[in-house]
């Protein structure tokens, strides 16, 4: 009697997302694989991850094509032969447990239940491929009319086809929607007089060092907030998530234990993360676990901003474009080099006083000559 095929489902990749994009297969039907051998590459939350085989055996069937978006738990491959069981766990060596985790689903956009349109208008929207959630209603009681749908269809025709968000851009949309829904964002801004910096000073390493100084002065900003249990965790290590702009979208790799690194160590760590972003070789571990965040947007443009943090982090420091300003120095006007600073924090758990003390400590460190 032939042994029945066993289905291996896409496991939880540990990124907090419910789906992943299947980039490529490393095996095919009829191939013999061993436990731990890479089966496929998938992309989730900005990282490309290899999915290892949970068992030794023969591939009977591939359940999806490259380019498909798969939900966690969806069939990935079918096996025949072998003895190891598929526990369907997170990628890597993870012990099985009995706890059940309940998560609240997240959505982006206007809910369908709030859309008012007649069946004829809905049929027209479907025929013209118009998303009713993107249509501004002009009819009575906020009802979407035939004219509204046709207007949006004309706009679609002029702007081109819908480009589905994927990879980093999709993750950014999900994270920013979560931030907008959950976080009570407040902000403080100030300027640091960096005129004393020597020629060739590295702004990035100075900002990272200053964040570490701010966290030591006010540990409340180096923390995670658990909104479900209404509690916070003050973190000992200062792991800084650095926002990085790229053609593929926004990446936030994490520089570990920044408070224990000197200038050379900070620079080396940043260079390694930037190289990984360019090569798209960041691992999931390099993208998770930040205790505080930095957005150094000044080289791109702009002085001040309200950077958005991603829970459970409670603070993000933004650094704008440095400029020359006339300041009072020893009672006399003088032209000085100024670095604009913008601090966003989660006011549900961080007080205004804590945020102000953190920002003043950051400013004081930046204004040192070396």
N, C-alpha and C positions, 0 to 999 in steps of 0.2 A: 504493500500500500504506500502511495506517495505521501510524503510528509506535507501537511498543509502549510501554506505560506504564512509568515508572520509579518504584520505591518509595523513599521517603525515610524512614529509621528515626529514632526518637528518639535524639538524640545524647547523648554524655556531657556533662552539664551542669557538670562540674567540682566537684561537691560530695562526691564519694567515696561516693555512694549508688548503688544498682543500679536504682532505680525513681523515678518521679515521678507525681504526680496531674495529669491533664489537667483544667484548670479551665474553659477556654473556647476556642472557635475564633474566629479573626479572618477566616477565609476560608471559602469553600464550593465545592462542585463547579462547574466551569465558569468559576471566577474566573481571571483572568490576573494573575500575580504577577511581581514582579521580584526579583532576588537581594538578600537582606538584608531583605526585607519581612517583618514579623511574621506567622507562620502561626497560632500558638496561644500561650496562656499556660499554664504548668505550675507546680506548686509542689513544691519539693524542699528538704529540710533547712531549713525555716523561711523560704525566700525564694520570691517569685513571679517567675518568669523568662519572658521572651518568647522563643520559638524562632523564629529567622529562617529565611527560605527559603534553601536552598543554591544556588538556580538561578533563572533566568527561565523561565517556562513557564505552562502551564495546569493547574489542579487537576483531575485526573480523578476522584479519590475520596478521602474522608476515612476513615481506617482505624480510628478509635475514636471513641467518644462522650464528651462532657464528663462528668466524674465518674469516669472509668475510671483505674485505676492501671496504668501501663505500665512494663515493664522497659526499661532502656536497650538499644537495638538492636531494639525491637519496631517494626513498621510504623506510621508516622504518617500520611503522605499518599502518593498516587500522582500523578505528573506525566506530562503529555504535552507534547511540544514543548520548545524551549529547547536550549541547548548546554552549559551549565555542568554539571559532574559533581558528584555528591554524595559527598563524602569521608567523611561520617558522623563528623565530629570533634566536639570540644568546641564549645559555642556560642561564636561569636566567631571572630576570625582566628587560627587555629592551624595551624602548619606540620605537614605529614604527616611521619611518621617510621617507622622499622622496628623500634623496640624493643618488646618484648612485656612487659607488666606482669602479674605473677601476684599475685592477692590472695587471702587466706584468707577463705572465707565466714563470716559471723557469724550466729548464731541466738539466739533468746530463748526460754526455757522448757525444760521437760524433754524430752529426745530421745525420739521415738516408739519407738526400739529398746529403751528401758528400761521400757516399759509391758507388764505382764503381764495379759492378759484373754482369756477364751475367745471363740470366734467369736460365740456367742450374745450375750455381754455387749457385744461390739463392735457388733453389729447393733442392740442396744437403745440404745447410746449414740448411734449415728448417727440412729436414729429420733427420739430425744428431743433431738437437737442438743447433746449434751454432749461437751465436749472431754475426752478421756481424760487428757490431760496435766494437767488441773486437778483430777483426782479423787485423793483420798487413799485408797490401798488398805488394806483391812482383812482380806483373805483370806490363806490360807497362802502363804508365800514372796512376800509383797507383791503378791498377785494382786488385781485389781479385781473385785469381785463385782457381781451384779445390784443388791443393796441399796445399794452405794456409788454406782452410777450414778443410781438413783432418788433418793437423798438429794441429790445435786448438782442433779438436774433440779428438785427442789422448791425448792432455793435459787435457781436461775435464775428460776423462776416468780415468786418473791417480789421479786427484785432487778430484774427487767425484762430486756429484750433486750441482747445483747452490743453494745457500742458499739466499732466498729473504730477503732483509733488511726490518725490521719492528720495530715499536716503536722507542726507543731512537737512534738506529743505523741509521734508515731511516731518522729521523729528523736531525741527525748529517750530513749525506750526503747532504741533501737539504741545510742546513744552511752553510756548508763549501763551497758548489758550489756557493751559493749566495755571500758569502764573497769574494771568488776568482774573481767573475765577477764584483763586485761593488767597493770593498774597495782598496784604494791606501795605502797598508800597508808599514809602515816604522818602524824601530826599533832602540832602544838605549839600551846599556848594561852597567852595572857598578857593583861594589862590595861594600857591606856594611860591615864594621868592627864591628862585634857583640860580640867581645871578652868581653865587659863589662857586658853582660847579666848575671844576677845571675843564679845560679843552679836552674833548674826546670822551667826556663822561657818558656812560651808557644809561639812558633814561629807563629802559626796561628793568635792569637790575636794581636801579635806585627805587623804582616803584615797588618791586617785589620786596626789597628790604624794608621799605617804609610800611608796607602792609603788615609784615611780620612785627614791626615795632608797634603798630597800632593794635594788633591782636594781643601783644603782651601787656599793653597799657589798659586795654578794655577787652577781656576775653569773651564778653557777651556776643561779640560779632563773629567770633570763630566758633560757630555752633550750628547745630541742626535743630529744626523745629518739627515736632510731630503734632500736626494739627488734629489728628484723630484722637490721640490720648492727651492732648493739651499739655505737652511737656517738651522740654528742650534738653539737648545734650551738649555740654561744653566740651570741645575737642582739645586734646593735648597737642597734637601735631598740627602744623599750619600747612594744609594742602591746598594750594592756590589753583583754581580753575582759570585758565587764561583764554579769553575769547580770541579766536583766530579767524580772520576773514579769508575765504578762498573762493575760487570759481565754482566749486561744488556746493558751497553754502557755509554756514557757521559751524565751526568746531570749537569745543571747549576742553582741550586736554588738560590734565592735572599735573602740576609740579609738586612732587611729594616732599614733605618735611622742609619747606622753604626756610623756616626759621632757623634750621641747623646749618644752612649753607652760607658760605662767604660769597663775595662778588663773583669770583671765578666759577664757583659751583653753580650759582644761579644762572650765569651766562651759558654754561655747558648744558644745564638742564633745559633751558629754553631752546637752545639750538637743536638739541636732540628731538624735542617735541615738534618744532617747526619742520624738521626734516621728515618726521613721521607723517605730519599732515600733508606735505607735498607728495610723499610717496604713497599716500593712502594706506599706510601700514600700521595705523593706530590700533591697539588692541582694546577690547571692551574695558579692561582694567585701567587703561590710561584715560578713559573718559568718565569714570565714575568716582565718587567719593570725595569731591571737592568740599573743603570746609569754608571757603570764602572765594570770591571771584574777582578778577581784574579784566576790565575792558580798556585797553590802551588805544583809543580810536583817534588820538591826536594826529598821528602820521597820515591818516586818511582825510581829516578835516573836521572842523567843529570845535567849539570851546567847551560847552557844557551839554549835558544830556541827563536823562533819567534812565540809566541802564536797568534792564529787567533781570532779576535773579531767578534762578530755577530752584524750587523747593527740593530738598529740605534746607538748602543754604539760606542764610538770613541776611547776607550783605554782599554787595558788589561795589567796587571802587572803579570809577571811570576817570580817565586822564585825557584831557583835550589837547588841542594844538597850543604849544608854547608860543608866547608873543612878548613883545617889548611894551612896557607900560611905564608911565610916569608915577612914581611912588614917593611918599615922604620918607626920607632916610636921614636920621639925625636932625629932623626939623627942616631939611632942605629938599627940594624936588630933585629927583634923580631918575634916569632911565634904567629900568631893571628888567631882567628876564623873568617871566612869570609863567607858571604851569597851572592851568585850571584843573580843579578837582571836583568830581561829582560823586557823591556817595548815596546809593539807594539802599534802603534797609526795610526789613519786614517789621512794621510797627506793631504787629500782633505780639511780638516777643522781645523786640529791641526797643528800649526807651529812647526818647530824644536826647537825654543826657548821655547815655552810653554811646550813641552815634556821634555826638559832638566831641566827646573825649577821644574816641577812636580817630576821628578826622583831624583833631588837633595834634595827636601823636604822630600821625602820618605826615602832616605838614611840617612838624618840627624836625622829623628825620630827613625829609626832603630838603630842608633849608640848610642842612649842614654842608660844609664845603666838601667833605669826603666821608 
